Amino acid sequence: MSRLPTTPGRCLGGVIWILVSLLLAASPVLAADPTSSPATGDVRTSSTAPGLVGDPLFALAGVVVIGLIAVGATLLYVRLTSRR
C-alpha cells in the first residue's frame, strides 16, 4: 500500500480552501418581520390559547411512545447480539 506524502503546505492549502468555500457559500437570510400586523393581529398563535399551538398532550404522548420504542429496540438488539 503506497501513501502519498503529505506536506504542511498541502494541508494548510486544503484548510484554507475549505474555509474560503464556506465563506463564499454563506448567503444572507431574510426572515419575516417578528411584529404582528395591526389589521389581522398576531397570526403566529391560534386564537384558542395564547402561546400554545397544537395539542401538547398529543406531543407528550408521541415522545413517550418513541422513547418506549427506542428502549424496546435497544433491549431486543442487546438480547439478539449477546454472546453466551
Secondary structure, 3 states (H helix, E strand, C coil): CCCCCCCHHHHHHHHHHHHHHHHHHCCCCCCCCCCCECCCECCCCCCCCCCCCCCHHHHHHHHHHHHHHHHHHHHHHHHHHCCC
